[in-house]
Amino acid sequence: MLLVLRQQLKFRSFLRKSRNSPRAGGSTPPPFSSVTAAAAYDLFRGVSGSEDDRLAEEEFLSSRLGVVGAGQHGASPPPLSSQPGEAPAEDESVLDGARVGAAMACSSSSPGDPRLSLLSECYDLARSGRRRELKRTLHHWDGDVDLVWDSLVEVYARREMPRDALFVFDEMNLRSVSSSADACQSLMHSLRNTDMVWDLYEKIRRPQGILSSSCIHGALLGHLCRHGWMKEAVSLFQDKRGSGELQPCLTVFNAMIAGSSTFIWVPPDETTYNSLIQRLSLEGSLEEALALSAAMEQEGMENGVATFNALIYGFCLHRMMNMVWKVVKMMLTRGLSPGYLTYRALMIGHFQSGNVEEGLKLKDAILARGFQMNIITYNILLHSLCEAGRLDEVERLLTEIRRHGLELDHVAYSTLIHGFCKLGETHRALELSRAMATRGIAPNSYNHLSVLLALCGKNLLREARQYLCHLRREARQVDAVLYNAAVDGHAKAGDLNGALLLLGEMMKSGISPTVVTFNSLVHGLCCCGKLAEGRALMAAMVRQGLAPNAVSYTTLLDAYCREGDVGAMVDLFDEMVGRGVAPNTVTYSVIMKGFCRAGQLGKAAAVLKDMHAKGIPADQIAFNTLIQGFCEARDVGMALHLHDEMLKHVRPTPVTYNLLVNALCVSHNLCAAETLVGDLLEKGVRLRKFAFTALIKAQCVVGSPQKAVLLFQNMIQAGFDASVEDYTAVIHRLCKRRRLKDAKVFLNMMLRAGVHPDQMLFDVVHEAFSRGDDRRSMLAWQGKILMSGLPSK
């Protein structure tokens, strides 16, 4: 990664030196930094350096136990301290690092791997100065002693003890113990003397040493650049790159840029700065990019259009549109005119951030200024419009593309087909698929899959089968993925016969069904209540050489749960575990739901504890399932305790609070329910309408209509629309308890809100007034009803 602050310090320090210090003798070297920076940008356009770092780290962690030594497994490592007894403070840090390295080394092994315990034992022996026992332990170790040597080199090098690391490395060579590339690279980075680095490099390249790799060449290049040996660095770079031994990476280019700028006395120019700003903007390091642009101006170089375009593109790429226009304003205040690339970046940024209207305005501005957009830019716009569901704008954009004489390419067709299918416009997607084939552009499996999923999603199963037949007739490649989509669609629609026919066609065509195929069929059988057939199909899956996975078992477990067959559910779960299939969070949620429905809440709570013990995270559905079970059992205290436990792991959902509020209302603990709702509203928690209506109804039941009115108003202020059903539920409860005066309050609220009563509400009120012998109120109510358009009795 680019260490921008360090680079800025180097640049500024160098510029001060270059102004005040005489040049070294000799001719002026070429501006190597500009060329290298440009090459780096070209090579790494769109490549994430952080991903490279992550992959390199994963490779280091996963490779530590995989190195099999070819040397003497009985050899012991060198002493960890120079004096007997307790290790000195310096060696304490090494030992701590060694223990960390040992733990990292065993991270890819199983928890019970004996090598981990042996490494920990060696650490304890070395720490207490018991060298003889340490040597004896290593001598009788059946594991990989090479790992210990290699880890020592690594730890000594990282603790900046290069001479100790070199001693261990030389001992390894004498004993023919191989060393990893990671250890050698760390050792090379720790050395300061160039001659020692060259000597180490030669040892690594010898036949009996480890094979030199691209990272070793890169480490040597970095050292040469840091110490001013740029001529040698360039020579090595060209030699190793030409022979294919060095794959250029961002780290190598950065080292050569910094080295050339700092030690060849070539000040960074605008190309260097713009290349770095461009790279930082692409990576999302926008604060550093702005700082570098400011440093550029402080060094007497103006921010040009290319600089601002790089910043604008970065902010747009990372959806920071609030900052984009500030950069544009900075650009305009310097008298610079935005060009096509500026407008294009702004347009794409607004489209991709969902601001379609502003994006369309910018598109029109681009065309009005005489710029011509290519099909790649139009493809981005088409994708954004399809994602936003703006089909009318998509059609207008297609007309515009044809008017400008552009032809749709494969990407455009794929984008449109997928977008139309996603929005349910299957017929339009089929038209585009045919037009695509007519133009000689062959649709791929992704296009066919989009069409099949759309047809099955709209329950057009016959059309889906016809589409598959058409593909076979056209000799198109029909793979298991396409068949699986069709099988799944038929199974979910309950057409098991059609799903089984497709399975037969699939096997007849020589396409082997996959676990996904069988899972879809098991799901269809379970939805139809055919659990025995689903269990038999899982057995057939095993006979086909396929192992049921967590989805297979969870589907069947959920079916047993819905049927209330807890015994069969537990038996199947035991079979799942016995076959080595690890249950996931969904599986455990299904088991908890089954126990809760059977009233076995203790067992359901024990499942949650088992999840925590095994390190399986319980999600919101798992907690809500258990909370619902205790709420339905009227154990509100345990439900609230689970809510507190939930807060430690995941954020509760509106469903969680619906369950708790309703449970408190049902148990007539309205004070606690009001407090809970009030606290949640103060914290800005978005409640669902159900939480309000449950509390409103409960207040009506206990005879607190004033609180019900206040809650009704709070519900409306929260943005919820009060429907006639909501008013009817409240008025009906008040009328049942002969609280006609309070019922009138809600009736007037309803009419003032413009909500018209329906026939059910009319009947409820008419019966209540008739029973209460309140003829005057009934007549007034009928008059209001007639005005609303509903005929009175």
Secondary structure as the mmCIF struct_conf table of DSSP 4:
data_model
#
loop_
_struct_conf.conf_type_id
_struct_conf.id
_struct_conf.beg_label_comp_id
_struct_conf.beg_label_asym_id
_struct_conf.beg_label_seq_id
_struct_conf.end_label_comp_id
_struct_conf.end_label_asym_id
_struct_conf.end_label_seq_id
HELX_RH_AL_P HELX_RH_AL_P1 VAL A 4 ASN A 20
BEND BEND1 SER A 21 SER A 21
HELX_LH_PP_P HELX_LH_PP_P1 PRO A 22 ALA A 24
BEND BEND2 GLY A 25 GLY A 26
HELX_LH_PP_P HELX_LH_PP_P2 SER A 27 PRO A 30
HELX_RH_AL_P HELX_RH_AL_P2 PHE A 32 LEU A 43
TURN_TY1_P TURN_TY1_P1 PHE A 44 GLY A 46
HELX_RH_AL_P HELX_RH_AL_P3 GLY A 49 SER A 63
HELX_RH_3T_P HELX_RH_3T_P1 ARG A 64 GLY A 66
BEND BEND3 GLY A 71 GLY A 71
TURN_TY1_P TURN_TY1_P2 HIS A 73 GLY A 74
HELX_LH_PP_P HELX_LH_PP_P3 ALA A 75 PRO A 79
BEND BEND4 LEU A 80 LEU A 80
BEND BEND5 SER A 82 GLU A 86
HELX_LH_PP_P HELX_LH_PP_P4 ALA A 87 PRO A 88
HELX_RH_AL_P HELX_RH_AL_P4 ALA A 89 ALA A 105
TURN_TY1_P TURN_TY1_P3 CYS A 106 SER A 108
BEND BEND6 SER A 109 SER A 109
TURN_TY1_P TURN_TY1_P4 PRO A 111 GLY A 112
HELX_RH_AL_P HELX_RH_AL_P5 PRO A 114 ARG A 127
TURN_TY1_P TURN_TY1_P5 SER A 128 GLY A 129
HELX_RH_AL_P HELX_RH_AL_P6 ARG A 131 HIS A 139
TURN_TY1_P TURN_TY1_P6 HIS A 140 HIS A 140
BEND BEND7 GLY A 143 GLY A 143
HELX_RH_AL_P HELX_RH_AL_P7 VAL A 145 ARG A 158
TURN_TY1_P TURN_TY1_P7 ARG A 159 GLU A 160
HELX_RH_AL_P HELX_RH_AL_P8 PRO A 162 LEU A 174
TURN_TY1_P TURN_TY1_P8 ARG A 175 SER A 176
HELX_RH_AL_P HELX_RH_AL_P9 ALA A 181 SER A 190
HELX_RH_AL_P HELX_RH_AL_P10 THR A 194 ARG A 205
BEND BEND8 ARG A 206 ARG A 206
TURN_TY1_P TURN_TY1_P9 PRO A 207 GLN A 208
BEND BEND9 GLY A 209 GLY A 209
HELX_LH_PP_P HELX_LH_PP_P5 ILE A 210 SER A 212
HELX_RH_AL_P HELX_RH_AL_P11 SER A 214 ARG A 226
TURN_TY1_P TURN_TY1_P10 HIS A 227 GLY A 228
HELX_RH_AL_P HELX_RH_AL_P12 MET A 230 SER A 243
TURN_TY1_P TURN_TY1_P11 GLY A 244 GLY A 244
BEND BEND10 GLU A 245 GLU A 245
HELX_RH_AL_P HELX_RH_AL_P13 LEU A 250 PHE A 263
BEND BEND11 ILE A 264 ILE A 264
HELX_RH_AL_P HELX_RH_AL_P14 GLU A 270 GLU A 283
TURN_TY1_P TURN_TY1_P12 GLY A 284 GLY A 284
HELX_RH_AL_P HELX_RH_AL_P15 LEU A 286 GLN A 298
TURN_TY1_P TURN_TY1_P13 GLU A 299 GLY A 300
HELX_RH_AL_P HELX_RH_AL_P16 VAL A 305 LEU A 317
TURN_TY1_P TURN_TY1_P14 HIS A 318 ARG A 319
HELX_RH_AL_P HELX_RH_AL_P17 MET A 321 THR A 333
TURN_TY1_P TURN_TY1_P15 ARG A 334 GLY A 335
HELX_LH_PP_P HELX_LH_PP_P6 LEU A 336 PRO A 338
HELX_RH_AL_P HELX_RH_AL_P18 TYR A 340 GLN A 352
TURN_TY1_P TURN_TY1_P16 SER A 353 GLY A 354
HELX_RH_AL_P HELX_RH_AL_P19 VAL A 356 ALA A 368
TURN_TY1_P TURN_TY1_P17 ARG A 369 GLY A 370
HELX_RH_AL_P HELX_RH_AL_P20 ILE A 375 ALA A 388
TURN_TY1_P TURN_TY1_P18 GLY A 389 GLY A 389
HELX_RH_AL_P HELX_RH_AL_P21 LEU A 391 ARG A 403
TURN_TY1_P TURN_TY1_P19 HIS A 404 GLY A 405
HELX_RH_AL_P HELX_RH_AL_P22 HIS A 410 LYS A 422
TURN_TY1_P TURN_TY1_P20 LEU A 423 GLY A 424
HELX_RH_AL_P HELX_RH_AL_P23 THR A 426 THR A 438
TURN_TY1_P TURN_TY1_P21 ARG A 439 GLY A 440
HELX_RH_AL_P HELX_RH_AL_P24 SER A 445 GLY A 457
TURN_TY1_P TURN_TY1_P22 LYS A 458 ASN A 459
HELX_RH_AL_P HELX_RH_AL_P25 LEU A 461 ARG A 473
TURN_TY1_P TURN_TY1_P23 GLU A 474 ALA A 475
HELX_RH_AL_P HELX_RH_AL_P26 ALA A 480 LYS A 492
TURN_TY1_P TURN_TY1_P24 ALA A 493 GLY A 494
HELX_RH_AL_P HELX_RH_AL_P27 LEU A 496 LYS A 508
TURN_TY1_P TURN_TY1_P25 SER A 509 GLY A 510
HELX_LH_PP_P HELX_LH_PP_P7 ILE A 511 PRO A 513
HELX_RH_AL_P HELX_RH_AL_P28 VAL A 515 CYS A 527
TURN_TY1_P TURN_TY1_P26 CYS A 528 GLY A 529
HELX_RH_AL_P HELX_RH_AL_P29 LEU A 531 ARG A 543
TURN_TY1_P TURN_TY1_P27 GLN A 544 GLY A 545
HELX_RH_AL_P HELX_RH_AL_P30 ALA A 550 GLU A 563
TURN_TY1_P TURN_TY1_P28 GLY A 564 GLY A 564
HELX_RH_AL_P HELX_RH_AL_P31 VAL A 566 GLY A 578
TURN_TY1_P TURN_TY1_P29 ARG A 579 GLY A 580
HELX_LH_PP_P HELX_LH_PP_P8 VAL A 581 PRO A 583
HELX_RH_AL_P HELX_RH_AL_P32 THR A 585 ARG A 597
TURN_TY1_P TURN_TY1_P30 ALA A 598 GLY A 599
HELX_RH_AL_P HELX_RH_AL_P33 LEU A 601 ALA A 613
TURN_TY1_P TURN_TY1_P31 LYS A 614 GLY A 615
HELX_LH_PP_P HELX_LH_PP_P9 ILE A 616 ALA A 618
HELX_RH_AL_P HELX_RH_AL_P34 GLN A 620 GLU A 632
TURN_TY1_P TURN_TY1_P32 ALA A 633 ARG A 634
HELX_RH_AL_P HELX_RH_AL_P35 VAL A 636 LEU A 647
TURN_TY1_P TURN_TY1_P33 LYS A 648 HIS A 649
BEND BEND12 VAL A 650 VAL A 650
HELX_LH_PP_P HELX_LH_PP_P10 ARG A 651 THR A 653
HELX_RH_AL_P HELX_RH_AL_P36 PRO A 654 VAL A 666
TURN_TY1_P TURN_TY1_P34 SER A 667 HIS A 668
HELX_RH_AL_P HELX_RH_AL_P37 LEU A 670 GLU A 682
TURN_TY1_P TURN_TY1_P35 LYS A 683 GLY A 684
HELX_RH_AL_P HELX_RH_AL_P38 LYS A 689 VAL A 701
TURN_TY1_P TURN_TY1_P36 VAL A 702 GLY A 703
HELX_RH_AL_P HELX_RH_AL_P39 PRO A 705 GLN A 717
TURN_TY1_P TURN_TY1_P37 ALA A 718 GLY A 719
HELX_LH_PP_P HELX_LH_PP_P11 PHE A 720 SER A 723
HELX_RH_AL_P HELX_RH_AL_P40 VAL A 724 LYS A 736
TURN_TY1_P TURN_TY1_P38 ARG A 737 ARG A 738
HELX_RH_AL_P HELX_RH_AL_P41 LEU A 740 ARG A 752
TURN_TY1_P TURN_TY1_P39 ALA A 753 GLY A 754
HELX_LH_PP_P HELX_LH_PP_P12 VAL A 755 PRO A 757
HELX_RH_AL_P HELX_RH_AL_P42 GLN A 759 ARG A 771
TURN_TY1_P TURN_TY1_P40 GLY A 772 ASP A 773
HELX_RH_AL_P HELX_RH_AL_P43 ARG A 775 SER A 788
TURN_TY1_P TURN_TY1_P41 GLY A 789 GLY A 789
HELX_LH_PP_P HELX_LH_PP_P13 LEU A 790 SER A 792
#
